[in-house]
Amino acid sequence: MGILWTIIIGFLAGVIAKFIMPGPNEPSGFILTTILGIVGAFVATFIGQAVGWYGPNQGAGFIGAIVGAVIVLFIYGFVASRRTTTY
């Protein structure tokens, strides 16, 4: 049941992050939005544990997942804008 909740929270965090930071280079679709949120939760957990906000077995909460998803979305937009080429 834990993985199901991770996917649901990841999807919601990804949707909210896309509303917070819209742009032309954002990923679209259900799967990419869910992956964005899940990766954001992992990023928030990693940063939170490195800084000392979370313990070794604690994960980021919903707000942390949103912040992590915004960070991932910013990096994705930066990389996607650099990959566009004009002919």
GURO-839248 format. One record per atom (N, C-alpha, C): residue in three letters; x, y, z; residue number from 1; atom name; chain. Coordinates in steps of 0.2 Angstrom, whole numbers, plus 5000, padded with zeros to 4 digits. Atoms other than C-alpha are relative to their C-alpha. Layout:
REM GURO-839248
+-----+------+------+------+-----+----+----+
!  aa !   px !   py !   pz !   i ! at ! ch !
+-----+------+------+------+-----+----+----+
! Ala !    X !    Y !    Z ! NUM ! CA !  A !
...
+-----+------+------+------+-----+----+----+
This chain:
REM GURO-839248
+-----+------+------+------+-----+----+----+
!  aa !   px !   py !   pz !   i ! at ! ch !
+-----+------+------+------+-----+----+----+
! Met ! 5004 ! 4994 ! 5000 !   1 !  N !  A !
! Met ! 5000 ! 5000 ! 5000 !   1 ! CA !  A !
! Met ! 5004 ! 5006 ! 5000 !   1 !  C !  A !
! Gly ! 4995 ! 4994 ! 5000 !   2 !  N !  A !
! Gly ! 5015 ! 5012 ! 5003 !   2 ! CA !  A !
! Gly ! 5002 ! 5002 ! 4993 !   2 !  C !  A !
! Ile ! 4998 ! 4998 ! 5006 !   3 !  N !  A !
! Ile ! 5020 ! 5012 ! 4985 !   3 ! CA !  A !
! Ile ! 4994 ! 5003 ! 4996 !   3 !  C !  A !
! Leu ! 5006 ! 4997 ! 5002 !   4 !  N !  A !
! Leu ! 5002 ! 5016 ! 4980 !   4 ! CA !  A !
! Leu ! 4999 ! 5008 ! 5002 !   4 !  C !  A !
! Trp ! 5000 ! 4993 ! 4998 !   5 !  N !  A !
! Trp ! 5002 ! 5031 ! 4991 !   5 ! CA !  A !
! Trp ! 5005 ! 5005 ! 4998 !   5 !  C !  A !
! Thr ! 4994 ! 4996 ! 5003 !   6 !  N !  A !
! Thr ! 5019 ! 5037 ! 4985 !   6 ! CA !  A !
! Thr ! 4998 ! 5002 ! 4993 !   6 !  C !  A !
! Ile ! 5002 ! 4998 ! 5007 !   7 !  N !  A !
! Ile ! 5012 ! 5037 ! 4967 !   7 ! CA !  A !
! Ile ! 4994 ! 5005 ! 5000 !   7 !  C !  A !
! Ile ! 5006 ! 4995 ! 5000 !   8 !  N !  A !
! Ile ! 4996 ! 5046 ! 4972 !   8 ! CA !  A !
! Ile ! 5003 ! 5007 ! 5003 !   8 !  C !  A !
! Ile ! 4997 ! 4994 ! 4998 !   9 !  N !  A !
! Ile ! 5006 ! 5059 ! 4982 !   9 ! CA !  A !
! Ile ! 5005 ! 5003 ! 4995 !   9 !  C !  A !
! Gly ! 4995 ! 4998 ! 5006 !  10 !  N !  A !
! Gly ! 5019 ! 5060 ! 4968 !  10 ! CA !  A !
! Gly ! 4996 ! 5004 ! 4995 !  10 !  C !  A !
! Phe ! 5004 ! 4997 ! 5005 !  11 !  N !  A !
! Phe ! 5005 ! 5064 ! 4956 !  11 ! CA !  A !
! Phe ! 4998 ! 5007 ! 5002 !  11 !  C !  A !
! Leu ! 5003 ! 4994 ! 4998 !  12 !  N !  A !
! Leu ! 4997 ! 5077 ! 4966 !  12 ! CA !  A !
! Leu ! 5006 ! 5006 ! 5001 !  12 !  C !  A !
! Ala ! 4994 ! 4996 ! 4999 !  13 !  N !  A !
! Ala ! 5014 ! 5085 ! 4970 !  13 ! CA !  A !
! Ala ! 5002 ! 5003 ! 4993 !  13 !  C !  A !
! Gly ! 4998 ! 4998 ! 5007 !  14 !  N !  A !
! Gly ! 5018 ! 5085 ! 4951 !  14 ! CA !  A !
! Gly ! 4995 ! 5005 ! 4997 !  14 !  C !  A !
! Val ! 5005 ! 4996 ! 5002 !  15 !  N !  A !
! Val ! 5002 ! 5093 ! 4947 !  15 ! CA !  A !
! Val ! 5000 ! 5007 ! 5003 !  15 !  C !  A !
! Ile ! 4999 ! 4994 ! 4996 !  16 !  N !  A !
! Ile ! 5004 ! 5107 ! 4960 !  16 ! CA !  A !
! Ile ! 5006 ! 5004 ! 4998 !  16 !  C !  A !
! Ala ! 4993 ! 4997 ! 5002 !  17 !  N !  A !
! Ala ! 5022 ! 5110 ! 4955 !  17 ! CA !  A !
! Ala ! 4999 ! 5003 ! 4993 !  17 !  C !  A !
! Lys ! 5001 ! 4998 ! 5007 !  18 !  N !  A !
! Lys ! 5016 ! 5112 ! 4936 !  18 ! CA !  A !
! Lys ! 4996 ! 5006 ! 5001 !  18 !  C !  A !
! Phe ! 5004 ! 4994 ! 5000 !  19 !  N !  A !
! Phe ! 5003 ! 5125 ! 4942 !  19 ! CA !  A !
! Phe ! 5004 ! 5006 ! 5003 !  19 !  C !  A !
! Ile ! 4996 ! 4995 ! 4997 !  20 !  N !  A !
! Ile ! 5016 ! 5134 ! 4953 !  20 ! CA !  A !
! Ile ! 5005 ! 5003 ! 4994 !  20 !  C !  A !
! Met ! 4995 ! 4998 ! 5004 !  21 !  N !  A !
! Met ! 5029 ! 5135 ! 4939 !  21 ! CA !  A !
! Met ! 4998 ! 4998 ! 4992 !  21 !  C !  A !
! Pro ! 5001 ! 5002 ! 5007 !  22 !  N !  A !
! Pro ! 5021 ! 5134 ! 4921 !  22 ! CA !  A !
! Pro ! 5005 ! 5003 ! 4995 !  22 !  C !  A !
! Gly ! 4995 ! 4998 ! 5005 !  23 !  N !  A !
! Gly ! 5031 ! 5136 ! 4906 !  23 ! CA !  A !
! Gly ! 4999 ! 4995 ! 4993 !  23 !  C !  A !
! Pro ! 5001 ! 5004 ! 5006 !  24 !  N !  A !
! Pro ! 5032 ! 5130 ! 4888 !  24 ! CA !  A !
! Pro ! 5005 ! 4993 ! 5000 !  24 !  C !  A !
! Asn ! 4995 ! 5006 ! 5000 !  25 !  N !  A !
! Asn ! 5046 ! 5117 ! 4892 !  25 ! CA !  A !
! Asn ! 4998 ! 4995 ! 5005 !  25 !  C !  A !
! Glu ! 5002 ! 5004 ! 4995 !  26 !  N !  A !
! Glu ! 5036 ! 5108 ! 4905 !  26 ! CA !  A !
! Glu ! 4998 ! 4993 ! 4997 !  26 !  C !  A !
! Pro ! 5002 ! 5006 ! 5002 !  27 !  N !  A !
! Pro ! 5033 ! 5089 ! 4904 !  27 ! CA !  A !
! Pro ! 4992 ! 5000 ! 5000 !  27 !  C !  A !
! Ser ! 5007 ! 5000 ! 5000 !  28 !  N !  A !
! Ser ! 5015 ! 5085 ! 4899 !  28 ! CA !  A !
! Ser ! 4998 ! 4992 ! 5001 !  28 !  C !  A !
! Gly ! 5002 ! 5007 ! 5000 !  29 !  N !  A !
! Gly ! 5005 ! 5069 ! 4902 !  29 ! CA !  A !
! Gly ! 4999 ! 4998 ! 5007 !  29 !  C !  A !
! Phe ! 5001 ! 5003 ! 4993 !  30 !  N !  A !
! Phe ! 4999 ! 5059 ! 4917 !  30 ! CA !  A !
! Phe ! 5006 ! 4996 ! 5003 !  30 !  C !  A !
! Ile ! 4994 ! 5004 ! 4998 !  31 !  N !  A !
! Ile ! 5015 ! 5048 ! 4918 !  31 ! CA !  A !
! Ile ! 5005 ! 5004 ! 5002 !  31 !  C !  A !
! Leu ! 4995 ! 4995 ! 4998 !  32 !  N !  A !
! Leu ! 5027 ! 5062 ! 4917 !  32 ! CA !  A !
! Leu ! 4999 ! 5004 ! 5006 !  32 !  C !  A !
! Thr ! 5002 ! 4996 ! 4994 !  33 !  N !  A !
! Thr ! 5018 ! 5072 ! 4930 !  33 ! CA !  A !
! Thr ! 5001 ! 4996 ! 5006 !  33 !  C !  A !
! Thr ! 4999 ! 5005 ! 4995 !  34 !  N !  A !
! Thr ! 5018 ! 5057 ! 4941 !  34 ! CA !  A !
! Thr ! 5007 ! 4999 ! 5002 !  34 !  C !  A !
! Ile ! 4993 ! 5001 ! 4999 !  35 !  N !  A !
! Ile ! 5036 ! 5054 ! 4939 !  35 ! CA !  A !
! Ile ! 5004 ! 5006 ! 5002 !  35 !  C !  A !
! Leu ! 4997 ! 4994 ! 4998 !  36 !  N !  A !
! Leu ! 5040 ! 5072 ! 4941 !  36 ! CA !  A !
! Leu ! 4999 ! 5001 ! 5008 !  36 !  C !  A !
! Gly ! 5002 ! 4999 ! 4993 !  37 !  N !  A !
! Gly ! 5031 ! 5072 ! 4958 !  37 ! CA !  A !
! Gly ! 5004 ! 4995 ! 5005 !  37 !  C !  A !
! Ile ! 4997 ! 5005 ! 4996 !  38 !  N !  A !
! Ile ! 5039 ! 5056 ! 4964 !  38 ! CA !  A !
! Ile ! 5008 ! 5001 ! 5000 !  38 !  C !  A !
! Val ! 4993 ! 4998 ! 5000 !  39 !  N !  A !
! Val ! 5057 ! 5061 ! 4959 !  39 ! CA !  A !
! Val ! 5001 ! 5007 ! 5004 !  39 !  C !  A !
! Gly ! 5000 ! 4994 ! 4995 !  40 !  N !  A !
! Gly ! 5053 ! 5078 ! 4968 !  40 ! CA !  A !
! Gly ! 5000 ! 4998 ! 5007 !  40 !  C !  A !
! Ala ! 5000 ! 5003 ! 4993 !  41 !  N !  A !
! Ala ! 5049 ! 5068 ! 4984 !  41 ! CA !  A !
! Ala ! 5006 ! 4997 ! 5002 !  41 !  C !  A !
! Phe ! 4994 ! 5003 ! 4998 !  42 !  N !  A !
! Phe ! 5065 ! 5059 ! 4983 !  42 ! CA !  A !
! Phe ! 5005 ! 5005 ! 5000 !  42 !  C !  A !
! Val ! 4995 ! 4994 ! 4999 !  43 !  N !  A !
! Val ! 5075 ! 5075 ! 4980 !  43 ! CA !  A !
! Val ! 4999 ! 5004 ! 5006 !  43 !  C !  A !
! Ala ! 5002 ! 4997 ! 4994 !  44 !  N !  A !
! Ala ! 5066 ! 5083 ! 4994 !  44 ! CA !  A !
! Ala ! 5003 ! 4996 ! 5006 !  44 !  C !  A !
! Thr ! 4998 ! 5005 ! 4995 !  45 !  N !  A !
! Thr ! 5070 ! 5068 ! 5005 !  45 ! CA !  A !
! Thr ! 5008 ! 5000 ! 5001 !  45 !  C !  A !
! Phe ! 4993 ! 5000 ! 5000 !  46 !  N !  A !
! Phe ! 5088 ! 5068 ! 5000 !  46 ! CA !  A !
! Phe ! 5003 ! 5007 ! 5003 !  46 !  C !  A !
! Ile ! 4997 ! 4993 ! 4997 !  47 !  N !  A !
! Ile ! 5091 ! 5087 ! 5003 !  47 ! CA !  A !
! Ile ! 4998 ! 5001 ! 5007 !  47 !  C !  A !
! Gly ! 5002 ! 5000 ! 4993 !  48 !  N !  A !
! Gly ! 5081 ! 5086 ! 5019 !  48 ! CA !  A !
! Gly ! 5005 ! 4996 ! 5005 !  48 !  C !  A !
! Gln ! 4995 ! 5004 ! 4996 !  49 !  N !  A !
! Gln ! 5092 ! 5072 ! 5026 !  49 ! CA !  A !
! Gln ! 5007 ! 5003 ! 5000 !  49 !  C !  A !
! Ala ! 4993 ! 4998 ! 5000 !  50 !  N !  A !
! Ala ! 5108 ! 5080 ! 5020 !  50 ! CA !  A !
! Ala ! 5001 ! 5007 ! 5004 !  50 !  C !  A !
! Val ! 5000 ! 4994 ! 4996 !  51 !  N !  A !
! Val ! 5103 ! 5097 ! 5029 !  51 ! CA !  A !
! Val ! 4999 ! 4998 ! 5007 !  51 !  C !  A !
! Gly ! 5002 ! 5002 ! 4993 !  52 !  N !  A !
! Gly ! 5097 ! 5088 ! 5044 !  52 ! CA !  A !
! Gly ! 4993 ! 5001 ! 5002 !  52 !  C !  A !
! Trp ! 5007 ! 4999 ! 4999 !  53 !  N !  A !
! Trp ! 5079 ! 5091 ! 5043 !  53 ! CA !  A !
! Trp ! 4996 ! 4994 ! 5002 !  53 !  C !  A !
! Tyr ! 5003 ! 5007 ! 4999 !  54 !  N !  A !
! Tyr ! 5074 ! 5073 ! 5042 !  54 ! CA !  A !
! Tyr ! 5005 ! 4995 ! 5003 !  54 !  C !  A !
! Gly ! 4995 ! 5005 ! 4997 !  55 !  N !  A !
! Gly ! 5081 ! 5058 ! 5051 !  55 ! CA !  A !
! Gly ! 5001 ! 4995 ! 4994 !  55 !  C !  A !
! Pro ! 4998 ! 5005 ! 5005 !  56 !  N !  A !
! Pro ! 5088 ! 5043 ! 5042 !  56 ! CA !  A !
! Pro ! 4995 ! 4996 ! 4997 !  56 !  C !  A !
! Asn ! 5005 ! 5004 ! 5003 !  57 !  N !  A !
! Asn ! 5072 ! 5034 ! 5040 !  57 ! CA !  A !
! Asn ! 4994 ! 5004 ! 4999 !  57 !  C !  A !
! Gln ! 5005 ! 4995 ! 5002 !  58 !  N !  A !
! Gln ! 5061 ! 5049 ! 5037 !  58 ! CA !  A !
! Gln ! 5000 ! 5002 ! 4993 !  58 !  C !  A !
! Gly ! 5001 ! 4997 ! 5006 !  59 !  N !  A !
! Gly ! 5054 ! 5055 ! 5021 !  59 ! CA !  A !
! Gly ! 4997 ! 5007 ! 5000 !  59 !  C !  A !
! Ala ! 5002 ! 4993 ! 5000 !  60 !  N !  A !
! Ala ! 5049 ! 5072 ! 5015 !  60 ! CA !  A !
! Ala ! 4992 ! 4999 ! 5000 !  60 !  C !  A !
! Gly ! 5007 ! 4999 ! 5000 !  61 !  N !  A !
! Gly ! 5031 ! 5077 ! 5017 !  61 ! CA !  A !
! Gly ! 4997 ! 5002 ! 4994 !  61 !  C !  A !
! Phe ! 5003 ! 4998 ! 5006 !  62 !  N !  A !
! Phe ! 5018 ! 5083 ! 5005 !  62 ! CA !  A !
! Phe ! 5003 ! 5007 ! 4997 !  62 !  C !  A !
! Ile ! 4997 ! 4993 ! 5002 !  63 !  N !  A !
! Ile ! 5025 ! 5101 ! 5005 !  63 ! CA !  A !
! Ile ! 5007 ! 4999 ! 4998 !  63 !  C !  A !
! Gly ! 4993 ! 5002 ! 5002 !  64 !  N !  A !
! Gly ! 5043 ! 5094 ! 5004 !  64 ! CA !  A !
! Gly ! 5000 ! 4997 ! 4993 !  64 !  C !  A !
! Ala ! 5001 ! 5003 ! 5006 !  65 !  N !  A !
! Ala ! 5037 ! 5084 ! 4989 !  65 ! CA !  A !
! Ala ! 4999 ! 5005 ! 4994 !  65 !  C !  A !
! Ile ! 5002 ! 4995 ! 5005 !  66 !  N !  A !
! Ile ! 5030 ! 5099 ! 4980 !  66 ! CA !  A !
! Ile ! 5006 ! 5005 ! 4999 !  66 !  C !  A !
! Val ! 4994 ! 4996 ! 5001 !  67 !  N !  A !
! Val ! 5046 ! 5109 ! 4983 !  67 ! CA !  A !
! Val ! 5005 ! 4997 ! 4996 !  67 !  C !  A !
! Gly ! 4996 ! 5004 ! 5004 !  68 !  N !  A !
! Gly ! 5056 ! 5095 ! 4977 !  68 ! CA !  A !
! Gly ! 4998 ! 5000 ! 4992 !  68 !  C !  A !
! Ala ! 5003 ! 5000 ! 5007 !  69 !  N !  A !
! Ala ! 5045 ! 5094 ! 4961 !  69 ! CA !  A !
! Ala ! 5001 ! 5006 ! 4997 !  69 !  C !  A !
! Val ! 4999 ! 4994 ! 5003 !  70 !  N !  A !
! Val ! 5047 ! 5112 ! 4958 !  70 ! CA !  A !
! Val ! 5007 ! 5001 ! 4998 !  70 !  C !  A !
! Ile ! 4993 ! 5000 ! 5001 !  71 !  N !  A !
! Ile ! 5066 ! 5110 ! 4959 !  71 ! CA !  A !
! Ile ! 5001 ! 4996 ! 4994 !  71 !  C !  A !
! Val ! 4999 ! 5005 ! 5005 !  72 !  N !  A !
! Val ! 5065 ! 5095 ! 4947 !  72 ! CA !  A !
! Val ! 4997 ! 5003 ! 4993 !  72 !  C !  A !
! Leu ! 5004 ! 4997 ! 5006 !  73 !  N !  A !
! Leu ! 5053 ! 5105 ! 4935 !  73 ! CA !  A !
! Leu ! 5005 ! 5006 ! 4998 !  73 !  C !  A !
! Phe ! 4995 ! 4995 ! 5002 !  74 !  N !  A !
! Phe ! 5066 ! 5120 ! 4935 !  74 ! CA !  A !
! Phe ! 5005 ! 4997 ! 4996 !  74 !  C !  A !
! Ile ! 4994 ! 5003 ! 5004 !  75 !  N !  A !
! Ile ! 5080 ! 5109 ! 4930 !  75 ! CA !  A !
! Ile ! 4998 ! 4997 ! 4994 !  75 !  C !  A !
! Tyr ! 5002 ! 5003 ! 5006 !  76 !  N !  A !
! Tyr ! 5070 ! 5100 ! 4917 !  76 ! CA !  A !
! Tyr ! 4998 ! 5005 ! 4995 !  76 !  C !  A !
! Gly ! 5002 ! 4995 ! 5004 !  77 !  N !  A !
! Gly ! 5064 ! 5116 ! 4910 !  77 ! CA !  A !
! Gly ! 5007 ! 5003 ! 4997 !  77 !  C !  A !
! Phe ! 4994 ! 4998 ! 5002 !  78 !  N !  A !
! Phe ! 5082 ! 5122 ! 4909 !  78 ! CA !  A !
! Phe ! 5004 ! 4996 ! 4995 !  78 !  C !  A !
! Val ! 4997 ! 5004 ! 5004 !  79 !  N !  A !
! Val ! 5089 ! 5107 ! 4901 !  79 ! CA !  A !
! Val ! 4996 ! 4999 ! 4993 !  79 !  C !  A !
! Ala ! 5004 ! 5000 ! 5006 !  80 !  N !  A !
! Ala ! 5074 ! 5106 ! 4889 !  80 ! CA !  A !
! Ala ! 5001 ! 5006 ! 4995 !  80 !  C !  A !
! Ser ! 4999 ! 4994 ! 5004 !  81 !  N !  A !
! Ser ! 5077 ! 5124 ! 4883 !  81 ! CA !  A !
! Ser ! 5006 ! 5000 ! 4997 !  81 !  C !  A !
! Arg ! 4993 ! 5000 ! 5003 !  82 !  N !  A !
! Arg ! 5095 ! 5121 ! 4880 !  82 ! CA !  A !
! Arg ! 5000 ! 4995 ! 4994 !  82 !  C !  A !
! Arg ! 5000 ! 5006 ! 5005 !  83 !  N !  A !
! Arg ! 5091 ! 5105 ! 4869 !  83 ! CA !  A !
! Arg ! 4997 ! 5002 ! 4994 !  83 !  C !  A !
! Thr ! 5004 ! 4998 ! 5006 !  84 !  N !  A !
! Thr ! 5080 ! 5115 ! 4857 !  84 ! CA !  A !
! Thr ! 5005 ! 5003 ! 4995 !  84 !  C !  A !
! Thr ! 4996 ! 4998 ! 5006 !  85 !  N !  A !
! Thr ! 5089 ! 5118 ! 4840 !  85 ! CA !  A !
! Thr ! 4996 ! 5003 ! 4995 !  85 !  C !  A !
! Thr ! 5003 ! 4997 ! 5005 !  86 !  N !  A !
! Thr ! 5084 ! 5129 ! 4826 !  86 ! CA !  A !
! Thr ! 5004 ! 4998 ! 4993 !  86 !  C !  A !
! Tyr ! 4996 ! 5001 ! 5006 !  87 !  N !  A !
! Tyr ! 5088 ! 5124 ! 4808 !  87 ! CA !  A !
! Tyr ! 4998 ! 5005 ! 4995 !  87 !  C !  A !
+-----+------+------+------+-----+----+----+
